[in-house]
Amino acid sequence: MESAADDYRIQSFDLDTQMLLKTALKDPSSVNLEKVSNVIVDQSLKDQLFSKEAGRICYTIVQAETQQNNGNVFRRSVLNRLQQEYKRREETRGRSRQEWMCYVSFICNVFNYLKVNNMPMVALVHPVYDCLFRLAQPDALMNEEEVDCLVVQLHRIGEQLEKVNAPRMDELFFLLRDGFLLQEGLTSMARLLLLEILEFRAGGWSLSGTAHKYYYSELAD
């Protein structure tokens, strides 16, 4: 179990919390799943690496709970916390851009992993879109890290999101195109990232080999 736990990046927790998470991963009914969900969300909001992995942990615990007693306590607890954080997202962004981007990464990661009958969770579609739209506003496009956060999420879940609500994806990309073409003061890196994601979607959510080589050699430089 040690190596499996390492895969989920839980080594950064204290020993008691590591034990709680390890138990939740294999025997969820024996622990307080609301507490587990709060531990995972709290860590996701302050640890960017963990926020990118947390969806997998949530998926594993949800699967284990379903198989054990057909329960959904953990999933409901995670969704409740995501909703609470969503309601104060603007306040969070004003206080800490880092925490805000961790939240976006986490909710997108959960959207990517948690499915109902192999379909994305409807409850997350609008909140995820709203977060991405916030990252596409002019003040956020001036922040290279927020542009990078937006592009990373669109690479990961853009195609799934478009399938469940294509008109909103069109609207989002109108904003990104206008930002790329019209907004003054963008850094050259922000422009490159925006151009890459515009081309990525135009290519059916993929890049040609030539385009991939071009963008990633530029990004490496």
TAJO-V455263 format. One line per field, one symbol per residue. phi: phi as a letter, one per 30 degrees, with the letter a starting at -180 (. if undefined). Layout:
BEGIN
phi = ???
END
This chain:
BEGIN
phi = .edddeechcdddddddededddddcbddcbddddeddeddedddbbdddddcdeddeeddeddddddbhdbddeddddddddedddcdddddddaddddddddddddddedcdbbhicededcddededdddddcdeddddceddddeededdddbedddddcadeddedddddddddddcddjddddddddddddddddediiacdedddddddddddd
END
